[in-house]
Amino acid sequence: MQTSTVVILGSTGSIGTQGLDVISRHPERFTVTGLAAGGAHIELLAQQAAQFHVSEVAVFDETKVPALQAALAQAGAQGVRVTGGPDPVIAMAGSGANVVLNGITGSIGLEPSIAALKAGSQLALANKESVVAGGHLLFSAQVRENQINPVDSEHSAIWQSLRSGTHAEVAKLVVTASGGPFRGWKRADMENITPEQALHHPTWNMGPVVTINSSTLMNKGLEVIEASRLFNVPPERIDVTVHPQSIVHSMVEFVDGATICQASPPDMRLPIALGLSAPDALALLALCVCMGLFIPVAGLAVNLWLPRLDCENDTIVVKQSASSMIGIFGGMLVVGLGALLWAVCGKLLGFVWFSLAAAAVLLAGAALGWHWLCGSGARILQKL
């Protein structure tokens, strides 16, 4: 497999650090050739340059260049070219890397996005302001079709779901929202809120600007504009629904009535990884394990305590039968996990303790299936 060169803009922010985490798991797939950041976290930027053996580093705040040079020397990074100011960042974006991950916050990210596209790079775009403030400029800068890989979780989900049909077959898009930290609060409760409360998002780990915008749902308004422009769908055919669990990230409804959704744990490394590697998907073992453990637990919780997956505004209602199916599949996964542990790990642990652990896992799977048969499953079977 050919190695892709990558430039990361905003490398010390939330998107940048998670993007580097993805790259660190696939050193054979990616080579980082340039890092750019605002300049607020000089030591972290120097450590990143040393870890990934980067040849060039740029900071927007050119007054931070001497401090960065000192930090690079302390981190043991040698032969790194250091530049400062907006123009060097734009030049780095247009250096012709295979992929440019733009995690810059704000409309200041528009010019680097345009430079990357004009240079022929694939743009993994997490800078929604580029689309909202200057979408027409961005699209006209493309030198080929499909040059932008959306990295926002909602738009990545739509992008993936659109693979199931043509543009002419799309009836509408459904963008999900967690509701933010103040979902369900009354007006009186909002009078004394603090920035710290607004920054405490219930499901996502994001940068401060996006987190604050999410607390007011302003971010969702920007995402509707972004979705409309990215996928050429008018705003009146884009719905927003509140889904606090942040498992379904967005949906596409087609003219035949079918709805395709993308579901995964609320972890930005998933859309970032696809943005870097598309059309291929990367194997993120840690995340796969998390999802494998998450589904049985979620299935049990949904089946026992929730009459339906909590989606408001009546855009989508997943009733008890679907919840029950989640429980069944959760049980199957738990049983499969137990069998896998038995087959693979039996030689690594003491036989007695391992047997007890595997038996507990298998019993958990059986309990899930039994709960379904005694509960809503019995009602469904009676109707067959």
C-alpha positions in Angstrom: 0.0 0.0 0.0 1.3 3.4 -1.0 2.3 5.9 1.7 0.4 9.2 1.8 2.0 12.4 2.7 0.0 14.5 5.2 0.0 18.1 6.3 -2.0 18.9 9.4 -3.3 22.4 10.0 -4.2 23.1 13.6 -2.1 20.2 14.9 -2.3 21.1 18.5 -6.1 21.5 18.6 -8.7 18.8 19.1 -8.8 17.6 15.5 -5.1 17.9 15.0 -4.1 15.8 18.0 -6.7 13.1 17.3 -5.6 13.1 13.6 -2.0 12.5 14.8 -3.3 9.7 17.1 -4.8 8.0 14.1 -1.6 8.4 12.0 0.5 7.0 14.9 -1.5 3.8 14.6 -0.7 3.5 10.9 2.9 4.6 10.4 3.2 2.4 7.3 0.3 4.3 5.7 1.1 8.0 6.4 4.1 10.3 6.5 3.6 13.7 8.1 5.5 16.4 6.1 4.2 19.6 7.8 2.5 20.8 11.0 0.9 24.2 11.5 -0.7 25.7 14.6 -1.7 29.0 16.1 1.1 29.2 18.6 -0.7 28.8 21.9 0.9 25.4 22.6 4.5 25.6 21.5 5.8 22.7 23.6 3.2 20.3 22.2 3.9 21.4 18.7 7.6 20.7 19.2 6.9 17.3 20.6 4.7 16.5 17.7 7.4 17.5 15.3 9.9 15.3 17.0 7.6 12.3 17.3 6.6 12.4 13.6 10.0 13.5 12.2 8.4 16.5 10.5 10.5 18.6 8.1 8.6 21.9 8.5 6.6 23.6 11.2 4.7 26.8 10.9 2.9 29.1 13.5 0.3 31.8 12.7 1.8 33.9 15.5 5.2 34.8 14.1 6.3 36.2 17.5 6.4 32.6 18.7 9.1 31.5 16.3 12.0 31.9 18.7 10.2 30.0 21.4 9.3 27.3 19.0 12.9 26.9 17.8 14.0 26.5 21.5 11.2 24.0 22.1 12.2 22.0 19.1 15.8 21.8 20.2 14.7 20.7 23.7 12.5 18.0 22.2 15.4 16.7 20.1 13.9 17.6 16.7 16.7 18.4 14.3 16.7 19.9 10.8 13.1 21.3 11.1 12.4 24.4 9.1 10.4 26.9 11.2 8.3 29.7 9.7 5.8 32.1 11.2 2.8 34.1 10.0 -0.3 33.4 7.9 1.4 33.2 4.6 3.7 30.3 5.5 0.7 28.4 6.8 -1.1 28.9 3.5 2.1 27.9 1.6 2.3 24.7 3.7 -1.3 23.9 2.9 -0.5 24.4 -0.8 2.7 22.3 -0.7 1.2 19.4 -2.7 0.8 16.8 0.1 -1.5 13.9 -0.7 -3.8 14.9 2.1 -4.3 18.1 4.0 -6.2 17.8 7.3 -7.6 21.3 8.1 -8.5 21.5 11.7 -8.1 25.3 12.0 -11.0 27.0 13.9 -12.7 29.9 12.2 -12.9 31.5 8.8 -9.2 32.0 8.9 -9.0 28.4 7.6 -10.6 29.3 4.2 -7.4 30.5 2.5 -5.4 27.3 3.5 -8.3 25.2 2.3 -8.3 26.9 -1.1 -4.5 26.6 -1.4 -4.7 22.8 -0.6 -7.3 22.3 -3.3 -5.5 24.3 -5.9 -2.4 22.2 -5.3 -4.3 19.0 -6.0 -4.3 17.8 -2.4 -7.2 15.8 -1.0 -8.7 18.1 1.6 -9.9 16.4 4.8 -12.0 19.3 6.0 -13.0 19.8 9.6 -13.1 23.6 9.2 -16.8 24.2 8.6 -16.3 27.9 8.4 -14.5 27.4 5.1 -17.8 26.1 3.6 -20.2 28.4 5.5 -18.2 31.7 4.8 -16.8 30.9 1.4 -18.3 27.7 0.0 -18.4 29.0 -3.6 -14.7 30.0 -3.4 -13.8 26.6 -2.0 -15.7 24.6 -4.6 -14.3 26.6 -7.5 -10.8 25.9 -6.3 -11.2 22.2 -6.8 -9.1 20.7 -9.6 -11.1 17.5 -9.8 -14.4 16.1 -8.5 -14.8 14.8 -5.0 -11.7 16.5 -3.7 -13.2 17.3 -0.3 -13.5 14.7 2.5 -15.9 15.9 5.2 -14.5 15.4 8.7 -17.3 16.8 10.8 -19.0 13.7 12.3 -22.5 14.6 10.9 -21.2 15.3 7.4 -18.9 12.3 7.3 -22.0 10.3 8.2 -24.0 11.8 5.4 -21.1 11.3 3.0 -21.0 7.6 3.9 -24.7 7.2 3.7 -24.9 8.7 0.3 -22.9 5.8 -1.1 -26.2 3.9 -1.0 -27.8 5.9 -3.8 -27.5 8.7 -6.4 -28.1 12.4 -5.7 -31.3 12.3 -7.6 -32.6 9.6 -5.2 -32.1 11.7 -2.1 -35.4 12.9 -0.5 -33.8 14.7 2.5 -31.0 14.7 4.9 -31.4 14.3 8.7 -28.6 15.9 10.8 -28.5 14.7 14.4 -27.7 16.8 17.5 -26.9 15.8 21.0 -28.8 18.7 22.5 -25.7 19.9 24.3 -25.1 20.3 28.0 -28.3 22.3 28.6 -30.8 20.0 26.9 -34.0 19.9 29.0 -33.0 22.9 31.1 -35.8 25.4 31.9 -35.4 29.1 31.2 -34.9 29.9 34.9 -32.1 27.4 35.1 -30.2 29.2 32.3 -29.8 32.5 34.2 -26.7 31.6 36.1 -24.9 29.2 33.8 -21.1 29.4 33.6 -18.6 28.9 30.8 -17.4 25.8 32.6 -20.9 24.3 32.3 -21.1 25.2 28.7 -17.8 23.5 28.0 -18.9 20.2 29.6 -20.4 18.5 26.6 -22.2 15.3 27.6 -20.9 13.0 24.8 -18.2 14.6 22.6 -14.6 15.6 23.3 -14.2 18.7 21.1 -12.3 22.1 21.1 -13.7 25.0 23.1 -15.2 27.0 20.2 -17.2 24.1 18.8 -18.2 23.0 22.3 -19.5 26.5 23.2 -21.4 26.7 19.9 -22.9 23.3 20.6 -24.2 24.4 23.9 -26.3 27.0 22.2 -27.0 24.8 19.1 -25.5 27.6 17.0 -23.1 24.9 15.8 -26.0 22.9 14.4 -27.1 25.9 12.3 -23.7 26.1 10.8 -23.8 22.4 10.1 -27.1 22.7 8.2 -25.5 25.4 6.0 -22.5 23.2 5.5 -24.5 20.1 4.7 -26.6 22.1 2.2 -23.5 23.4 0.4 -21.4 20.2 0.6 -24.1 17.9 -0.7 -26.1 20.3 -2.9 -29.4 19.8 -1.0 -31.6 22.8 -0.3 -32.0 23.7 3.5 -35.8 22.9 3.3 -34.9 19.3 2.7 -32.6 19.1 5.7 -34.0 18.1 9.1 -32.4 18.3 12.5 -33.3 15.9 15.3 -32.1 15.7 18.9 -30.4 12.4 19.7 -28.7 12.6 23.0 -26.8 9.3 22.8 -24.8 10.6 19.8 -24.6 7.1 18.3 -26.5 7.8 15.0 -24.5 10.7 13.5 -26.8 11.6 10.6 -29.2 9.9 8.1 -30.2 10.1 4.5 -33.8 9.4 3.4 -34.2 8.3 -0.1 -37.3 8.8 -2.4 -38.3 5.1 -2.0 -38.7 5.6 1.7 -35.5 3.9 2.8 -33.4 5.6 5.4 -29.6 4.9 5.6 -27.8 6.0 8.7 -24.2 5.8 10.0 -23.8 4.7 13.6 -20.7 4.5 15.7 -19.3 5.5 19.1 -19.0 9.3 19.6 -15.3 9.4 18.8 -13.9 12.0 16.3 -11.1 9.6 15.3 -13.5 7.7 13.2 -14.4 10.5 10.8 -10.9 11.8 10.9 -9.5 8.4 9.9 -11.9 8.2 7.0 -11.1 11.7 5.9 -7.4 10.8 5.8 -7.7 7.4 4.1 -10.9 7.6 1.9 -12.0 5.7 -0.1 -10.3 3.0 2.1 -11.3 2.5 5.7 -8.6 2.1 8.4 -8.7 -0.6 10.9 -8.8 1.1 14.3 -8.5 -1.9 16.6 -9.0 0.0 19.9 -12.2 1.6 18.6 -13.5 -1.7 17.2 -13.0 -3.3 20.6 -14.8 -0.4 22.2 -17.7 -0.7 19.8 -17.8 -4.5 20.3 -18.1 -4.0 24.1 -20.4 -1.0 23.7 -23.1 -2.8 21.6 -23.9 -5.5 24.2 -24.0 -3.0 27.1 -26.1 -0.5 25.0 -28.4 -3.3 23.9 -29.0 -4.4 27.5 -29.6 -0.8 28.7 -32.0 -0.1 25.8 -33.8 -3.3 26.2 -34.3 -3.0 30.0 -34.8 0.7 30.5 -35.7 2.5 27.3 -39.0 2.0 25.4 -37.3 3.5 22.3 -34.1 5.1 21.2 -34.4 8.7 22.4 -34.8 10.8 19.3 -36.9 13.9 19.6 -38.9 15.9 17.1 -40.5 12.7 15.8 -38.0 12.5 12.9 -37.2 9.0 13.8 -38.7 6.6 16.3 -37.0 3.2 17.0 -39.7 1.3 18.9 -39.4 -1.5 21.4 -39.0 -4.2 18.7 -35.9 -2.6 17.4 -34.6 -2.1 20.9 -35.2 -5.8 21.4 -33.2 -6.7 18.3 -30.3 -4.6 19.7 -30.6 -6.7 22.8 -30.5 -9.9 20.7 -27.5 -8.8 18.7 -25.8 -7.6 21.9 -26.3 -11.1 23.4 -24.9 -12.7 20.2 -21.9 -10.5 20.4 -21.3 -11.3 24.1 -21.5 -15.0 23.4 -19.2 -14.6 20.4 -16.8 -12.6 22.6 -16.8 -15.4 25.1 -16.1 -18.0 22.5 -13.3 -15.8 21.1 -11.7 -15.4 24.5 -12.0 -19.1 25.1 -10.2 -19.9 21.8 -7.5 -17.3 21.8 -6.7 -16.5 25.4 -7.1 -19.8 27.1 -3.4 -20.5 27.0 -2.5 -17.1 28.4 -4.4 -17.3 31.7 -4.9 -19.8 34.4 -7.5 -22.3 33.2 -9.7 -22.1 36.3 -9.9 -18.3 36.4 -10.3 -18.1 32.6 -13.1 -20.7 32.7 -15.0 -18.7 35.3 -14.6 -15.4 33.3 -15.7 -17.1 30.0 -18.7 -18.7 31.8 -19.7 -15.3 33.1 -19.6 -13.8 29.6 -21.6 -16.6 28.1 -24.2 -16.4 30.9 -24.5 -12.6 30.2 -25.3 -13.4 26.6 -27.8 -16.1 27.6 -29.5 -13.6 29.9 -29.9 -11.1 27.2 -31.6 -13.7 24.9 -33.8 -14.9 27.7 -34.9 -11.3 28.6 -35.9 -10.8 25.0 -37.8 -14.1 24.8 -39.7 -13.4 28.0 -40.4 -9.7 27.2 -41.0 -8.0 23.9 -39.7 -10.9 21.9 -42.6 -13.0 23.1 -45.1 -10.4 22.0 -43.5 -10.1 18.6 -43.5 -13.9 18.2 -47.2 -14.1 19.0 -47.9 -11.8 16.1 -46.1 -13.9 13.6 
